Amino acid sequence: MLKKDLTKKVAQLEFINDQLVTELEYIDTLARQLGFENGLRTLKKAAKDLIEEQNIDGSEDAM
């Protein structure tokens, strides 16, 4: 790849990264507004706990 192509690719990746960071920040804010004290971190833990609980109960087919 030429330097010009690499520079263009880096710019595209930086743009995508900025979009993803913004979206994650928004989801984190929403999670906090819903009562998840630590935002996404707490939401992920709750989701994992729920999945684990369902697997323990043998109801994994319910997903």
C-alpha positions as CSV (number, residue, x, y, z in Angstrom):
1,M,0.0,0.0,0.0
2,L,1.1,3.5,-0.7
3,K,1.5,6.0,2.1
4,K,-1.5,7.9,0.7
5,D,-3.7,4.7,1.0
6,L,-2.4,4.0,4.5
7,T,-3.2,7.6,5.6
8,K,-6.7,7.3,4.2
9,K,-7.2,3.9,5.9
10,V,-6.0,5.3,9.2
11,A,-8.5,8.3,8.9
12,Q,-11.3,5.8,8.2
13,L,-10.4,3.7,11.2
14,E,-10.1,6.8,13.4
15,F,-13.6,7.9,12.3
16,I,-15.1,4.5,13.0
17,N,-13.4,4.4,16.4
18,D,-14.8,7.8,17.3
19,Q,-18.3,6.6,16.3
20,L,-17.9,3.5,18.5
21,V,-16.6,5.4,21.5
22,T,-19.5,7.9,21.2
23,E,-22.0,5.1,21.0
24,L,-20.5,3.3,24.0
25,E,-20.6,6.5,26.0
26,Y,-24.2,7.0,25.1
27,I,-25.1,3.4,26.1
28,D,-23.2,3.8,29.4
29,T,-25.2,7.0,30.1
30,L,-28.5,5.2,29.4
31,A,-27.5,2.3,31.7
32,R,-26.8,4.7,34.5
33,Q,-30.1,6.4,33.9
34,L,-31.8,3.0,34.2
35,G,-30.2,2.5,37.6
36,F,-27.0,0.6,36.8
37,E,-24.7,2.3,39.2
38,N,-21.5,1.8,37.2
39,G,-23.1,2.0,33.8
40,L,-22.0,-0.5,31.2
41,R,-19.8,-2.4,33.6
42,T,-22.8,-3.1,35.9
43,L,-25.1,-3.8,33.0
44,K,-22.7,-6.4,31.6
45,K,-22.3,-8.1,35.0
46,A,-26.1,-8.2,35.4
47,A,-26.5,-9.7,31.9
48,K,-23.8,-12.4,32.6
49,D,-25.4,-13.2,36.0
50,L,-28.8,-13.6,34.3
51,I,-27.3,-15.9,31.6
52,E,-25.5,-17.9,34.2
53,E,-28.6,-18.2,36.3
54,Q,-30.6,-19.4,33.3
55,N,-28.0,-22.0,32.4
56,I,-27.9,-23.3,36.0
57,D,-31.7,-23.6,36.0
58,G,-31.5,-25.6,32.7
59,S,-33.6,-23.1,30.8
60,E,-30.9,-22.0,28.3
61,D,-33.3,-22.9,25.5
62,A,-35.5,-19.9,26.6
63,M,-33.1,-17.5,24.8
